[in-house]
Amino acid sequence: MLRLPGLLIFLLDLAVLVGIILHALRRRFDDADRGVGNVVVLPKPHPPSLWRVAAFVTICLGGSIALVGLRTPDLAKDYRTAVAFSTTRILPEPGVVGAYDSHLRPVIPLSFLAFALALSLCVHATPGRRIMILLHAPLAIAASIAADTLLSVVGIDAGLSLGRFPLISILLHYVIAYLLAMRLALTTYQLPRPTQVPIRRRGDALDTLIMGTVLLVVLVFVAVGAEALVNLSANDPVEYTFVLIAVPVYLKFGIYVVLCLLRLCGGQRLPQPGEDPPPIDVIGPAFNEETNIVRWVECIDRAAVVYGGPVHLILCDDGSQDDTRRLAEEAMARAVAVRGEVIAGSHVGKATALNLALTRCTADYVIRHDTDCEVHPDSFRHTVPWFESDPRIGLVGAFMFVKRPFTTWVDRMRSMELAAGFGLPRLAYAVVDAQPCVPGNYTAVRREAALEIGGWPEGMLGEDIDFTCSLARLGYRAIYDRRIWAYEDVPENAAQLRLQRRRWSQGSIYNFARFVPPACGSAGPRFWFAEFFKGARRLVQPMQFAAYLFAVQGAFFDTGVRRNVMHLLAFLIIAKLPMLIMVMCAMFYRGLWRAFLWWPLFLVFMMIKRLANIEALLLLRTRPVSVPWLHPVRRTEPDADITWPVLRPRYLPEAETP
């Protein structure tokens, strides 16, 4: 029999927690971005700092040892006691409640405590901001207690099986961790303001229905499989390590498989080239690219020959101090099918150079191609028919490969990463138009659409994601074609890889802030699913890192260490199996089986990426602590010496145009 007073108090507490967590996602408080239109004006992140990363890892590791190994205090036991106390205030059945709550494994809430502590100590911030970061830990624990209380009441009252209870609890903890990581980032850092591009997209109800149904089906299958393995392990302590590592992997892999099956059932036809190809413009920015620029012009010329239509090449030399301009002009003079020109940039940034080149374009279709990359001769030929076949298509992307021959271990690791990221996922997301990004290595776009959003955003980390999502809000869809190939340069060593991935992580966080649905609205699965969780994953990965350390410590400090470690290794193999299979199939299909033999180093590659993601969070600029109702947000006027965009976004009111 439910106690009505206790239930009402609990529901009131739950409403307060939900309000505190979700209100911050609406972003009604940050005036750090002083830009206008598609210009972002923010202070640059702090310089690289390996010692901060080392300190973060040390604090997380030390915290997990203290909480699990020393067992003083036993926070897991205290957590279960708090859930039991809260539940018995609503449902006065201590025996049944104790049976449910004894199976709780609060790995994620306690890991969030270690994560918040490490972040508060290692990030660049004022004392007040450090305290605010740390206060997210009790908020996460309180939210998890509320979720487990609700789950206990519903489970006991409905007579649900006790076996599924711990697994559902961990899934709820995952959701809470995602939301709290988002809240922490959006309230802590100086981030770009929400996008000003209006939503004019229509006809996404079917995409949303398909994506929602696929997500629900895959979630059920993954939950059933996880429960079966947990039961086979006889409640082994490391079973929860498996759940932490494996559930997100299998969810993503399951979604890819189901969407690709729908793609095959739909029988999508690839558009074929016509007899009279229309003119196209190819643009690219360059800064000190003398080692690549000749090959870049030559590969575009070869693609133009195969294409058969007029191709105009515009290179924006963004203040190069080497022979980039001279070599480019000489290569263009030797070209067979390309008519090219080199224009001078202002050395303000890549986006400014791209926008300057875009203003020189006259063709209906523009291909942006980075000058450190190359393109397959058939690429232009297979790109343009997509635009002619469907007026809704605004972006066409290429399947990316690493330039041959491979010379470093990073080349081989990146080829595996591309095999996994540009095979199944890109084809799957195209079914519901959920491509989170069309990389700038090769981006074909309708010129009028690019002009309407003001071109590529200036001063923005991750400008390609912003460009893709902005076009999507106007109603344009993005497509990938497996016949379109482009080849990219990769970092030469671990240090360059770390710098690249730190920048990518910061760019993903910036774009998450720009397009978070509670603040900007949603325009299909690209926003409420793909981009939402892509950006959120960057935020939650450091917390997951703490959770892994916490769970591994549990395996070593519990009884039967050898047995636990063997189970842990088995679970790790099972957790990574989908990605291993996907990479292996893709590498053999592309004829790169020799590179696949380097697979053991992929774990090192992934670890560098995770540490770079942690470093990205530690180096972003933080906001000072202020009380909104005492210090209301006021937009400051832009600085007079800022270089504004060369394109005028048509959707901006006249008063806001610089």
Order of alpha helices (4+ residues) and beta strands (2+ residues): alpha-alpha-alpha-alpha-alpha-alpha-alpha-alpha-alpha-alpha-beta-alpha-beta-alpha-beta-alpha-beta-beta-alpha-beta-alpha-alpha-beta-alpha-alpha-beta-alpha-alpha-alpha-alpha-alpha-alpha
